[in-house]
Structures are given as structure tokens and as C-alpha cells.
Amino acid sequence: VPEGELRLARARRGDVHAVLSTSPPDSVHLAGLAVASETGLPWVADFRDPWVGLSFKPPPTAWHRARQAALERRVLESASLVAVASRTHERELGRASGARARRVVYWPNGFEPEEGGPSAGGAGPGPRLLLAFTGTLSLMPDAERFMEALAGLLQRHPEARGRVRAVLAGPHESGYPDRARGLGLAGVVEFPGVLAHARARALQREADWLLLWKPPGAAYRTMVPGKLYEYLSARRPILALLPGDDEAAALVRAGGGVVADPARRDEVRDALEAAYRDFVAGRRPTPSPAPGLEELERPRLVARMAEWLDGLVAEGGAKP
């Protein structure tokens, strides 16, 4: 039996009241469209990443781009509700949707709350200034800009070599450790690779500063890195290498963090200098909770989606 027929048979059993498709991959929305079209069930298309606007894998030809844009448009025009992970994406789709703008809603990635509520960070400063990144390092040139700035800090403050430690955790190409060695950062910058989630969360709490960056360029303007919400819940200062007008940059500032434009080396240099001075002076800043942090807990976000689904079912849905 074709897979599509199995999906339809399951939806027609009578105990399914709505369809929810979540991307990536984008093809799941085509499956959601097919099921909703055949059954008349209300359908929520949830975009954790933009379809065409995100360019990890740009379409190889103009024909492919036009075809992908047409498929995306069909999904956006047919879904009963479209959920997106950033305010920037919400605004863009709202403008594109015209009269359907009210059917585009913001649903951030959020974070899993830990027992005892949001963490207030570690117990206190360790023997070395700990700078930590947790996430994907692939396709992140700003990781190299950070390492260049760190190498400059060590040149200006030779004694800092034994006082600073940077842990860049996550999948990465071999070029990153090679670049660190080339900058003379052996023994200062570590690349432990992929960590278990519990260990990554512990590292976030232990850090004196948490590091944040994302792929550069206009194609990623709608992206808010999912790790940012965990960073905010860890209640550690954040140093973000981001353009100042980026949505993620605004969230960092709201959480008491520092934003340095990676295109301006002096901003990155000054931010590292300030963090090092605080460490030498025995200061370990602890930001206040970001406004609305509780609303970013995933149980609350799931409850919000449940309300939307209940509302669509009560309305009878909007047939594609």
C-alpha cells in the first residue's frame, strides 16, 4: 500500500481531528496538504525554518527556485494556520499572505525547563575564564572571527593564556581545530565535538560567558538559533557575534547580554577585553531573567499550540 494511502486511511478512521506538519524537511508540508485536501481536516503548517528563504542548500537553478517557491506558496495559501519560529519570519509571511496575515502566528522554539526552575548559573568563577559555545559549528565563519579576536587578546595579555579557556562544542569540520592551532590557541580552545544534551546544559551553566553566532547573510535574517533560548534559561552572560538589528541580537540584549557586530573587529575585541577584565577583577556577572522567559518554556508553548488546534477544530477548520 502506498505510504500516502496509509496516511489517508489513518486520518479517515474518525479519531483524528486536525493535521500538524512540522518542517524541516519541507516535504512534510506536502504530505499535510494532501491529507488535509482529501479529508477536509484543519491543518497547521509549522515552519521551524523558512522554506525558500533559508539557504543552506540554495536551489541549483532558477527553475528549481521557482518550483520551490510555488510549492511553498501553495502550502501557505492552503493551511488553516501557519506557525513560524521567529518574529521576522512572521512579519515576512504576514506581508506575503495579505488577507491571511492573521493566520500566521509566532511559535518560538523555546527550551525545556529544568527541575527547580530556570538555572541561575554555576556556583562561582573557576580558575580560568570559561567561554562556551554549544551547537553546530559547521558553516559558521564567525567562529573563526571569535578565535582571531581571542588570539589578539592573548597577544595583548600574555598572562591570559593560562587564565582563559574556550570550549566550542558541537559538530564541526577539521578546519576549525586547524585554524585554532594556526592562531596559536592550542591548549586554550577545545573542540569536544557533540555532547550529550545534559552535558551541554551543564556546560552552559558553568560558563562565565556563552558564545552565540549563526550563518551570516540576508538568507538567515529570519533565523533565531534554538540554543539562544537555552542560553537565556542558563542565566549566564551571552556574547553574541551578530548584526545589531538582528532579531536574535534583540533577545540577547533583553537577557542582559552583549552584542558585537562580527564585521567590526573592534567590537569583538572590546567585548572580550571587558569579559577578561571582569574575570581578573573577580566579577562573575549574573544577568536577571530575560523578560517573558517563562513563556518560552516548552510546556507553555505546547499548551499554546493545543489552544490553536482546539480553536481550529471548533471552527470546523479552513478547508484547503
Secondary structure, 3 states (H helix, E strand, C coil): CCHHHHHHHHHCCCCCCCEEEEECCCHHHHHHHHHHHHHCCCEEEEECCCCCCCCCCCCCCHHHHHHHHHHHHHHHHHCCEEEECCHHHHHHHHHHHHHHHHHEEECCCCECCCCCCCCCCCCCCCCCEEEEEECCCCCCHHHHHHHHHHHHHHHHCHHHHHCEEEEEECCCCCHHHHHHHHCCCCCCEEEEECCCHHHHHHHHHHCCEEEECCCCCHHHCCCCCCHHHHHHHHCCCEEEECCCCCHHHHHHHHCCCEEECCCCHHHHHHHHHHHHHHHHCCCCCCCCCCCCHHHHEHHHHHHHHHHHHHHHHHHCCCCC
